[in-house]
Amino acid sequence: MALGLLMASLDNTIVSACISSVIQDLSGFESMSWVFTAYMLASTSTMLIFGKLSDILGRKLFYLIGIAFFLIGSALCGQAHTMGELIAFRAVQGIGSGALFPISFSIIYASFPDQKQAAKLTGVFAGIFGISSVFGPQLGTYITTHLSWRWCFYINVPLGLISFLLLLFAVKESKAARKPSIDYLGTFLLVVSTISLMLALNWGGKDYAWNSWQVLGLFAVSLVGIILFIITEKKAKEPILPLAIYKNSVVRGISILSFIQGVVMFSAITYIPIFSVAVLGQENSNSLLTPLMLSLLVGAIVAGGLMFKLSYRALLGGSSLLGAGAIYFLMTASHTASSWYMISIMIVMGICSIGPLMSISQMGIAQNVSPEYIGLSSSLGGFWRNIGAVVGTSITATVVNNQFKSILEGKAASAHIPSDKIDALANPQLIMNAKGSLPAPWIHTLQDSLGTAINHGYIVAFSFAVLAIFISLMIKGKAAPRTVEPDATASPSTS
């Protein structure tokens, strides 16, 4: 399972490192973002579905199906001859990823009667995300340089086959205690509303204006879809998302915190490399991400071990408070900030905030639903985190882009920057690639303007981080070790 999860979590970071070579080979620069968007849309929209289906039809079966989708998608991506083909095959990969992430955690939870051990393993598996984020870009660059960008996809095939064979023989299948009934209408509405919402957030402020008919139309489709989905789930015999589980305050609270974590984490991750290179003038874009992701791994493992010793309020409240503090210092950092100052912020964010929340969100929800919903519970944290990621990056990007140009316009005269060059200069990529070719006063002004714009963008993350503190304080109770039988069935927990 660790191999399967590592394979899926490595994929996006490896692909980001080889995307320039892909564009050179296949062309289609204007469609580049869809290589990532198609993957995320497919993964997020199927995550809850695979989690639920694994509960009623078998976790092992759907984990193997997920690996199969991912392997087929990877092999096809390596064979792609056009950007359109690559985007379509990335969606196939994304479907596989939608199964691998939630079911990995549900198999751990169901396979270990000692839930303290399961919590520690959950922390380790959550930390795999951090490892992949650190080593993925380097691995992708190495493979692209010495082999070909196509091998960034082909490398998944042997890893996936090993994982497939190990799971095939090592894991016992789970079985539902009653005849399964699939909620087809709910599944359809969930996919439509999720994809519409994520597309609207992806396109808004970039491809189309926020008030354009395309974006507003997608928001409308998503809203109608969500309303119909809720109505359908209340009537369904076997709903894809049993709304009764949200009567539990812990499930409710952790779902909200997972969404907030997505907003905060991905807002930070998106702009940390840009801040590092364009504002601080560092050579390596991973100089700040690496300590963040390594400390994330430590935080996830430590939190897994503390889950049964401290209350949810203490763990989540402390993590949220320290996370808000780290974001505040990130929000106030200037272009004169030292490397050690920034690295210290990254370590606090990883160990004390992002890492613990990733671990607790997986285990905390599973602890507070009936065993028959283990697969579904394992998908909820990832689902809300992904939605939060799209919301956070979209809003933050809009703020940063608008603020960068506005601040630059206000400082252009003092730096003797011609007004007709402002639009061209308001581009972070230009600062990172063309420092030597621009006058020193221009560079200083651009760095200061971009740094301030990113600071303003982090106000979004800080606002959500503060909200997380109050949400955490409302979550009562403490994780209690319990014996889990993989085939056990019961009603939803409603404490």
C-alpha positions in Angstrom: 0.0 0.0 0.0 2.9 2.3 0.8 4.2 1.7 -2.7 0.8 2.5 -4.3 0.4 5.7 -2.2 4.0 6.8 -2.9 3.4 6.2 -6.6 0.3 8.3 -6.7 1.6 11.1 -4.5 4.9 11.3 -6.4 3.1 11.7 -9.7 2.1 15.3 -9.7 5.5 16.5 -8.4 7.4 14.5 -10.9 5.1 15.7 -13.7 5.6 19.4 -12.7 9.4 18.9 -13.1 9.1 17.5 -16.7 6.2 19.7 -18.0 8.6 22.1 -19.9 10.0 19.1 -21.9 6.4 17.8 -22.5 5.5 21.2 -24.0 8.6 21.2 -26.2 7.7 17.7 -27.5 3.9 17.9 -27.8 3.4 21.7 -28.0 0.1 23.0 -26.6 1.5 25.5 -24.0 -2.0 27.1 -23.7 -3.3 23.7 -22.5 -0.5 23.0 -20.0 -2.5 23.7 -16.8 -5.0 21.0 -17.9 -2.4 18.3 -17.4 -2.7 19.0 -13.7 -6.4 20.1 -13.6 -7.7 17.0 -15.3 -5.9 14.8 -12.8 -7.2 16.7 -9.8 -10.8 16.9 -11.2 -10.9 13.1 -11.7 -9.2 12.3 -8.4 -11.4 14.6 -6.2 -14.7 13.8 -7.9 -14.2 10.0 -7.5 -12.6 9.9 -4.0 -15.9 9.7 -2.0 -17.3 7.2 -4.5 -14.4 4.8 -4.3 -14.4 5.1 -0.5 -18.1 4.2 -0.3 -17.9 1.4 -2.9 -14.9 -0.1 -1.1 -17.1 -0.3 2.0 -19.9 -2.2 0.3 -18.1 -4.2 -2.4 -14.6 -4.7 -0.9 -11.6 -2.6 -0.1 -9.1 -4.9 -1.7 -11.1 -5.1 -4.9 -11.3 -1.3 -5.4 -7.7 -0.7 -4.3 -6.6 -3.1 -7.1 -9.0 -1.4 -9.5 -7.4 1.9 -8.5 -3.9 0.6 -9.2 -5.1 -0.8 -12.5 -6.5 2.6 -13.6 -3.3 4.3 -12.5 -1.1 1.9 -14.3 -3.1 2.1 -17.5 -3.2 5.8 -17.3 0.5 6.0 -16.7 1.4 3.8 -19.6 -0.9 5.7 -21.9 0.5 9.1 -20.7 4.0 7.8 -21.7 2.6 6.9 -25.2 0.8 10.3 -25.7 1.5 12.0 -29.0 -0.6 15.1 -28.5 -1.4 17.4 -25.5 -5.1 16.4 -25.8 -4.2 12.7 -25.4 -2.0 13.4 -22.4 -4.7 15.4 -20.7 -7.3 12.6 -21.3 -4.8 9.9 -20.0 -4.1 12.1 -17.0 -7.8 11.9 -16.1 -7.5 8.1 -16.2 -4.6 8.4 -13.8 -6.6 10.7 -11.6 -9.5 8.2 -11.3 -6.9 5.6 -10.0 -5.6 8.2 -7.5 -9.1 8.8 -6.3 -9.2 5.1 -5.1 -5.6 4.8 -3.9 -5.6 7.6 -1.3 -8.7 6.8 0.7 -8.6 3.0 0.5 -4.9 2.9 1.7 -5.9 4.4 5.0 -9.1 2.3 5.3 -7.1 -0.9 4.8 -4.7 0.2 7.6 -7.6 1.0 9.9 -9.4 -2.2 9.2 -6.3 -4.4 9.3 -5.0 -3.4 12.7 -7.2 -4.2 15.8 -4.8 -2.1 17.9 -5.8 1.3 16.9 -2.8 3.0 18.5 -0.6 1.1 16.0 -3.0 2.0 13.2 -2.8 5.7 14.2 1.0 5.6 14.1 0.9 3.9 10.6 -1.6 6.5 9.5 0.9 9.2 10.4 3.6 7.4 8.5 1.4 7.1 5.4 0.3 10.7 5.7 4.0 11.6 5.8 4.6 9.9 2.5 2.9 12.9 0.9 5.7 15.1 2.3 8.5 12.7 1.1 7.0 12.7 -2.4 6.8 16.5 -2.4 10.5 16.8 -1.5 12.0 14.2 -3.8 9.5 14.3 -6.7 10.8 17.4 -8.5 14.4 16.2 -8.2 13.5 12.7 -9.5 11.4 14.2 -12.3 14.3 16.4 -13.4 16.8 13.5 -13.3 14.6 11.2 -15.3 13.8 13.9 -17.9 17.5 14.8 -18.3 18.9 11.3 -18.5 16.0 9.4 -20.1 12.9 11.2 -21.3 9.8 12.9 -19.9 7.9 9.8 -20.9 9.7 7.8 -18.3 8.3 10.0 -15.6 5.1 8.1 -16.4 6.6 4.7 -17.2 8.3 4.6 -13.8 4.9 4.0 -12.3 4.4 0.7 -14.1 6.9 -1.5 -12.2 6.0 0.2 -8.9 2.3 -0.3 -9.5 2.8 -3.9 -10.5 4.7 -4.7 -7.4 2.1 -3.0 -5.2 -0.7 -4.8 -7.1 0.8 -8.3 -6.6 1.6 -7.7 -3.0 -1.9 -6.6 -2.3 -3.4 -9.4 -4.3 -1.8 -12.0 -2.1 -1.2 -10.3 1.2 -4.6 -8.5 2.0 -7.8 -10.3 2.9 -10.9 -9.0 1.2 -13.5 -7.3 3.2 -17.2 -8.1 2.8 -20.4 -6.2 3.5 -22.9 -7.9 5.9 -25.8 -7.2 3.6 -26.6 -7.1 -0.1 -25.0 -4.0 -1.6 -27.2 -1.3 -3.2 -25.4 1.4 -5.3 -26.6 5.0 -5.2 -26.2 5.7 -9.0 -28.1 9.1 -8.9 -26.2 10.3 -5.9 -22.9 9.3 -7.6 -23.8 11.2 -10.8 -24.8 14.3 -8.9 -21.7 14.2 -6.7 -19.4 14.0 -9.8 -21.3 16.8 -11.7 -21.4 19.2 -8.7 -17.7 18.6 -7.7 -16.3 19.0 -11.2 -18.5 22.1 -11.8 -17.3 23.7 -8.6 -13.6 23.0 -9.2 -13.8 24.2 -12.8 -15.4 27.4 -11.7 -12.7 28.0 -9.1 -9.9 27.0 -11.5 -11.1 29.3 -14.3 -12.2 32.2 -12.2 -9.9 35.2 -12.4 -7.5 33.4 -14.8 -9.2 32.0 -17.9 -12.5 33.9 -17.4 -13.6 36.8 -15.2 -15.3 35.9 -11.9 -18.5 37.5 -13.2 -18.4 35.9 -16.6 -21.2 33.6 -17.7 -18.9 30.6 -17.9 -17.8 30.9 -14.2 -21.2 31.9 -12.9 -22.9 29.2 -14.9 -20.6 26.5 -13.4 -21.2 27.9 -9.9 -25.0 27.6 -10.6 -24.7 24.0 -11.9 -22.7 23.1 -8.8 -25.2 24.7 -6.4 -28.2 23.0 -8.0 -26.2 19.7 -8.1 -25.4 20.0 -4.4 -29.0 20.7 -3.5 -30.2 17.8 -5.5 -27.5 15.6 -4.1 -28.5 16.3 -0.5 -32.2 15.6 -1.4 -31.2 12.3 -3.1 -28.9 11.2 -0.2 -31.8 11.7 2.3 -33.9 9.3 0.3 -31.3 6.8 -0.9 -31.3 3.2 0.5 -27.5 3.2 0.5 -26.4 6.8 0.0 -22.9 7.5 -1.4 -22.5 10.0 1.5 -24.7 9.1 4.5 -25.5 12.6 5.9 -26.1 11.0 9.4 -22.3 10.8 9.9 -22.3 14.6 10.1 -24.4 14.5 13.2 -21.1 13.6 14.9 -19.4 16.8 16.0 -15.9 15.4 15.5 -16.6 14.3 11.9 -18.2 17.7 11.3 -15.3 19.6 12.8 -12.5 17.6 11.2 -14.1 17.9 7.8 -14.2 21.7 8.1 -10.6 21.7 9.4 -9.5 19.5 6.4 -11.1 22.1 4.1 -9.2 24.9 5.9 -6.0 22.9 5.8 -6.3 22.6 2.0 -6.8 26.4 1.8 -3.8 27.2 4.0 -1.4 24.4 2.9 -1.8 24.9 -0.8 -1.9 28.7 -0.7 1.5 28.5 1.1 3.0 25.8 -1.1 2.0 27.5 -4.3 3.8 30.8 -3.5 6.7 29.6 -1.2 8.9 28.6 -4.2 8.1 31.9 -6.0 8.8 33.9 -2.8 12.1 32.0 -2.3 13.5 32.6 -5.8 11.8 35.8 -7.1 11.7 37.8 -3.8 14.5 36.3 -1.6 16.8 35.7 -4.6 17.6 32.1 -3.7 18.8 29.8 -6.5 16.8 26.7 -5.5 13.0 26.9 -5.5 12.9 23.9 -3.1 15.1 25.5 -0.5 12.0 26.3 1.7 9.7 23.5 0.5 12.2 20.8 1.5 12.3 21.6 5.3 8.5 22.1 5.2 7.9 18.7 3.8 10.4 16.8 5.9 9.1 18.4 9.0 5.5 17.6 7.8 6.5 13.9 7.9 7.8 14.2 11.5 4.7 16.1 12.6 2.3 13.5 11.0 4.1 10.6 12.8 4.3 12.3 16.2 0.6 13.3 16.0 -0.4 9.8 15.2 1.3 8.6 18.4 -0.3 11.4 20.5 -3.9 10.8 19.3 -4.9 8.6 22.1 -3.1 10.6 24.8 -4.5 14.1 24.2 -8.0 15.4 23.4 -9.0 16.5 20.0 -9.4 20.1 21.3 -5.8 20.1 22.6 -4.2 18.5 19.5 -6.2 20.3 16.9 -6.4 23.6 18.8 -2.6 23.6 19.5 -1.8 22.7 15.8 -4.2 25.4 14.5 -2.8 28.1 16.9 0.8 27.3 15.9 -0.2 27.2 12.2 -1.8 30.6 12.4 1.3 32.0 14.1 3.5 30.5 11.3 1.3 32.0 8.6 1.4 35.4 10.3 5.2 35.4 10.3 5.1 34.2 6.6 2.6 37.0 5.9 4.9 39.7 7.3 8.2 38.4 5.8 9.9 40.8 3.5 12.6 40.5 0.8 15.2 41.1 3.4 14.2 38.0 5.5 17.1 35.6 6.2 17.1 31.9 5.0 17.1 30.7 8.6 14.1 32.8 9.5 12.1 31.4 6.6 13.3 27.8 7.3 12.2 28.2 10.9 8.7 29.2 9.8 8.6 26.1 7.5 9.6 23.8 10.3 7.0 25.1 12.6 4.3 24.8 9.9 5.3 21.2 9.1 5.8 19.8 12.6 3.2 21.7 14.5 0.4 22.3 12.0 0.2 20.7 8.6 1.7 17.3 9.6 -0.5 16.8 12.6 -3.7 17.9 10.8 -3.0 15.5 7.9 -2.6 12.6 10.3 -5.5 13.4 12.7 -7.9 14.2 9.8 -7.5 10.6 8.5 -7.7 8.8 11.9 -10.1 11.2 13.7 -13.0 10.7 11.3 -12.5 6.9 11.1 -12.6 6.8 14.9 -16.0 8.5 15.0 -18.0 6.6 12.4 -19.3 3.0 12.3 -16.9 0.4 11.0 -19.1 -0.1 7.9 -18.1 3.5 6.8 -14.3 3.1 7.2 -13.7 3.5 3.5 -15.9 6.5 3.2 -14.4 8.1 6.3 -10.9 7.7 4.9 -11.9 9.6 1.8 -13.6 12.6 3.5 -10.4 14.3 4.7 -8.8 14.1 1.3 -11.9 15.2 -0.5 -12.4 18.4 1.7 -8.6 19.1 1.6 -8.7 19.0 -2.2 -11.7 21.3 -2.4 -10.0 23.7 0.0 -6.8 23.6 -2.1 -8.7 24.8 -5.2 -10.5 27.5 -3.2 -7.3 28.7 -1.5 -5.1 28.8 -4.5 -7.8 30.5 -6.7 -8.5 33.3 -4.2 -4.9 33.7 -3.3 -3.8 33.9 -6.9 -6.5 36.5 -7.6 -5.3 38.7 -4.7 -1.6 38.3 -5.5 -2.0 39.0 -9.2 -4.2 42.1 -8.7 -2.0 43.4 -5.8 1.3 42.9 -7.6 0.3 45.1 -10.6 -1.4 47.7 -8.3 1.7 48.0 -6.0 4.1 48.1 -8.9 2.1 50.9 -10.5 2.4 52.9 -7.3 6.2 52.4 -7.1 7.1 52.5 -10.8 7.8 56.3 -10.9 10.3 56.2 -8.1 12.2 53.4 -9.8 12.0 55.1 -13.2 10.0 52.2 -14.7 8.1 53.3 -17.8 4.3 52.9 -17.4 4.1 51.1 -20.7 6.3 48.3 -19.3 4.4 47.6 -16.1 2.1 45.0 -17.6 5.1 43.0 -19.0 7.1 43.3 -15.8 4.2 42.3 -13.5 5.2 38.6 -14.0 7.0 36.6 -11.3 8.6 34.4 -13.9 10.3 37.4 -15.4 11.9 38.2 -12.0 13.2 34.7 -11.6 14.6 34.3 -15.1 15.9 37.8 -16.1 17.4 39.4 -13.0 20.7 40.1 -14.7 19.1 41.8 -17.7 17.1 44.4 -15.7 18.4 47.5 -13.9 19.1 47.0 -10.2 16.5 49.6 -9.1 13.9 47.8 -11.2 14.8 44.4 -9.6 14.5 45.9 -6.1 11.1 47.4 -6.9 9.8 44.2 -8.5 11.0 42.1 -5.5 9.5 44.5 -3.0 6.2 44.7 -4.9 5.9 41.0 -5.4 6.9 40.2 -1.8 4.2 42.6 -0.6 1.6 41.2 -3.0 2.3 37.6 -1.7 2.1 38.9 1.9 -1.3 40.3 1.0 -2.2 36.9 -0.6 -1.3 35.1 2.6 -4.0 37.2 4.4 -6.4 34.6 2.9 -4.5 31.7 4.5 -4.2 33.6 7.8 -7.9 34.3 7.9 -8.8 30.7 7.5 -6.0 29.6 9.9 -7.6 31.8 12.6 -11.0 30.4 11.8 -9.5 26.9 12.3 -8.5 27.8 15.9 -12.2 28.5 16.8 -13.4 25.4 15.0 -10.9 23.3 16.9 -12.1 24.6 20.2 -15.6 23.4 19.4 -14.5 19.7 18.9 -15.0 17.7 22.0 -13.8 14.3 23.1 -10.8 12.2 22.8 -9.8 9.3 20.5 -10.6 6.1 22.3 -8.8 2.8 21.2 -11.4 0.3 19.9 -11.2 -3.1 18.3 -12.2 -3.0 14.6 -13.5 -6.0 12.7 -13.2 -5.4 8.9 -16.6 -6.9 8.3 -18.4 -5.3 11.2 -21.5 -3.3 10.5 -23.4 -0.8 12.6 -25.3 2.4 12.4 -23.6 5.8 11.9 -22.2 7.3 15.1 -24.1 10.3 16.1 -22.5 11.5 19.3 
